[in-house]
Amino acid sequence: TINAIGCDAAGNNTSASLVYVIDTTPPIISSVTPTTGTSNGPSRTVGYTLSETASTGTIAFIRTGGSSDTQGTHTYTLTGGQLTSGAHTIPISTLNADAGSFASGNALMNGAIYKIDYNATDLASNPAVQVETLSITYDTTAPTISSITSNATTSGVLKIGDTIIFTLTPGATEAGATVSGS
């Protein structure tokens, strides 16, 4: 609190006070996606939650392995509503379309493995603790169903208990690969 007292030559007094809050608490970045060890592609998003409004923030993809990426590091600068407190998602297509430092050389590369660093600084210039996710594989290639077989005794007719086998290429071991049908 700042107090000011004034007095003139005739003995008239006045006072005023002003209360200031000194913010020393850094913002918290949480609920980041994708999570460590997963795949992400052009139709997916990155997500994060800010505990308070930030003045600046970045999301950086840094190549750590896999396919070559001549740019190496892709940094996206958060703007406008992306800096407000709360949960946010940004489409990968938005990041790849950014002609600034994110995709100045090229977009993310298929088969490259990245770590993602999330950074923010609040309105009082307190930096957040950097959050990172590791081993994110950027994947633009959809798996192919190379065969479908069944143990049905009558061709084209299934009954409860019959088994259907789908074979995926490049393989069902691809992280996050799923098969559904009707």
C-alpha positions as CSV (number, residue, x, y, z in Angstrom):
1,T,0.0,0.0,0.0
2,I,1.3,3.5,-0.9
3,N,0.0,6.3,1.3
4,A,0.3,10.0,0.3
5,I,-0.4,12.8,2.7
6,G,-0.4,16.4,1.6
7,C,-0.6,19.6,3.6
8,D,-0.6,23.2,2.2
9,A,0.6,26.4,3.9
10,A,-2.8,27.1,5.4
11,G,-2.8,23.8,7.2
12,N,-5.2,21.9,5.0
13,N,-4.5,18.2,4.9
14,T,-5.4,15.5,2.4
15,S,-4.5,11.9,2.0
16,A,-4.8,9.1,-0.5
17,S,-3.7,5.6,-0.7
18,L,-3.2,3.1,-3.5
19,V,-3.0,-0.7,-3.1
20,Y,-0.7,-2.7,-5.3
21,V,-0.4,-6.5,-5.6
22,I,3.0,-7.8,-6.4
23,D,2.7,-10.9,-8.5
24,T,5.6,-13.3,-8.0
25,T,3.6,-16.5,-8.9
26,P,4.5,-18.0,-12.3
27,P,1.7,-19.3,-14.6
28,I,1.2,-23.1,-14.6
29,I,1.0,-24.9,-17.9
30,S,-0.9,-28.2,-17.6
31,S,-3.0,-30.8,-19.4
32,V,-0.7,-30.8,-22.5
33,T,-1.4,-33.0,-25.5
34,P,-0.2,-35.0,-27.2
35,T,1.2,-37.0,-24.3
36,T,4.7,-38.6,-24.3
37,G,5.2,-41.6,-26.5
38,T,2.2,-41.0,-28.8
39,S,1.7,-40.2,-32.5
40,N,0.3,-37.0,-34.0
41,G,-0.7,-36.1,-37.5
42,P,-2.0,-33.2,-39.6
43,S,-5.6,-33.8,-38.6
44,R,-4.9,-33.8,-34.8
45,T,-4.2,-30.9,-32.3
46,V,-1.9,-29.8,-29.6
47,G,-3.5,-28.8,-26.4
48,Y,-2.6,-27.0,-23.1
49,T,-4.2,-25.3,-20.2
50,L,-3.0,-22.0,-18.7
51,S,-3.6,-21.1,-15.1
52,E,-3.7,-17.4,-15.9
53,T,-3.5,-15.1,-18.8
54,A,-0.1,-14.9,-20.4
55,S,1.6,-12.0,-22.1
56,T,3.7,-14.4,-24.3
57,G,3.9,-18.1,-25.0
58,T,5.3,-20.6,-27.5
59,I,5.0,-24.2,-28.5
60,A,8.1,-25.7,-30.0
61,F,8.5,-29.0,-31.8
62,I,12.2,-30.1,-31.7
63,R,13.3,-33.0,-33.8
64,T,15.0,-35.8,-31.7
65,G,15.0,-38.7,-34.2
66,G,13.2,-40.5,-37.0
67,S,13.0,-39.0,-40.4
68,S,15.2,-36.0,-41.3
69,D,13.8,-32.5,-40.8
70,T,16.1,-29.8,-42.2
71,Q,14.4,-27.1,-40.1
72,G,15.0,-29.1,-36.8
73,T,13.0,-26.8,-34.5
74,H,9.5,-25.5,-35.3
75,T,8.4,-22.7,-32.9
76,Y,4.8,-21.4,-32.9
77,T,4.1,-18.1,-31.1
78,L,0.8,-18.0,-29.2
79,T,-1.4,-15.0,-29.9
80,G,-4.7,-13.4,-28.9
81,G,-7.1,-15.9,-27.3
82,Q,-4.4,-18.6,-27.2
83,L,-2.9,-16.6,-24.3
84,T,-5.9,-16.4,-22.0
85,S,-6.4,-18.6,-18.9
86,G,-8.1,-21.9,-19.5
87,A,-7.9,-24.9,-21.9
88,H,-6.8,-24.4,-25.5
89,T,-6.4,-26.6,-28.6
90,I,-4.6,-25.7,-31.8
91,P,-4.9,-27.8,-34.9
92,I,-1.6,-29.1,-36.3
93,S,-2.8,-27.8,-39.7
94,T,-2.7,-24.3,-38.2
95,L,0.8,-24.8,-36.9
96,N,2.0,-26.2,-40.3
97,A,0.3,-23.2,-42.1
98,D,2.2,-20.6,-40.0
99,A,4.6,-19.0,-42.3
100,G,6.5,-17.5,-39.3
101,S,9.2,-19.5,-37.5
102,F,7.1,-22.7,-37.2
103,A,7.1,-23.6,-40.9
104,S,9.5,-21.1,-42.3
105,G,11.6,-23.9,-43.8
106,N,9.0,-26.7,-44.0
107,A,6.1,-28.2,-42.2
108,L,6.6,-31.1,-39.7
109,M,8.1,-34.1,-41.4
110,N,6.4,-37.5,-41.7
111,G,8.2,-40.1,-39.6
112,A,10.2,-37.6,-37.6
113,I,10.2,-37.9,-33.8
114,Y,9.8,-34.6,-31.8
115,K,9.8,-33.4,-28.3
116,I,7.3,-30.6,-27.7
117,D,8.2,-27.7,-25.3
118,Y,5.4,-25.5,-23.9
119,N,6.4,-22.1,-22.5
120,A,4.5,-19.0,-21.2
121,T,5.2,-15.8,-19.3
122,D,2.4,-14.0,-17.4
123,L,1.5,-10.4,-17.4
124,A,3.9,-9.7,-14.5
125,S,6.8,-11.2,-16.5
126,N,6.9,-14.4,-14.4
127,P,8.0,-17.3,-16.6
128,A,6.2,-20.7,-16.3
129,V,8.1,-23.9,-15.7
130,Q,8.6,-25.3,-19.2
131,V,6.5,-28.4,-19.8
132,E,7.7,-30.9,-22.4
133,T,6.4,-34.1,-24.0
134,L,8.9,-36.6,-25.5
135,S,8.9,-39.1,-28.3
136,I,6.0,-37.7,-30.4
137,T,6.0,-39.3,-33.8
138,Y,4.6,-37.2,-36.6
139,D,2.6,-39.6,-38.9
140,T,0.9,-38.5,-42.1
141,T,0.5,-42.0,-43.5
142,A,-2.8,-43.8,-42.9
143,P,-2.6,-47.6,-42.3
144,T,-4.0,-49.8,-45.0
145,I,-6.3,-52.7,-44.4
146,S,-4.5,-55.3,-46.5
147,S,-6.7,-58.3,-45.7
148,I,-10.0,-59.2,-44.0
149,T,-10.7,-62.9,-43.1
150,S,-13.3,-64.6,-41.0
151,N,-13.9,-68.1,-39.6
152,A,-17.5,-67.9,-40.7
153,T,-18.7,-71.2,-42.2
154,T,-20.9,-69.6,-44.8
155,S,-19.4,-66.9,-47.0
156,G,-20.8,-63.5,-46.2
157,V,-22.8,-64.6,-43.2
158,L,-21.6,-64.1,-39.6
159,K,-23.0,-65.4,-36.4
160,I,-22.4,-64.5,-32.8
161,G,-19.0,-65.9,-31.8
162,D,-17.5,-65.7,-35.3
163,T,-14.1,-64.0,-35.6
164,I,-13.1,-61.3,-38.1
165,I,-9.4,-60.7,-38.6
166,F,-8.1,-57.4,-40.1
167,T,-4.5,-57.1,-41.2
168,L,-3.1,-53.5,-41.1
169,T,-0.2,-52.4,-43.1
170,P,2.3,-51.0,-42.0
171,G,1.2,-53.1,-39.0
172,A,-1.2,-53.2,-36.0
173,T,1.8,-52.4,-33.8
174,E,1.6,-48.8,-34.9
175,A,0.9,-46.7,-31.8
176,G,-2.8,-45.8,-31.6
177,A,-3.9,-47.8,-34.6
178,T,-7.5,-48.9,-34.3
179,V,-9.9,-50.8,-36.5
180,S,-13.7,-50.5,-36.5
181,G,-16.4,-51.6,-38.8
182,S,-20.1,-52.3,-39.2
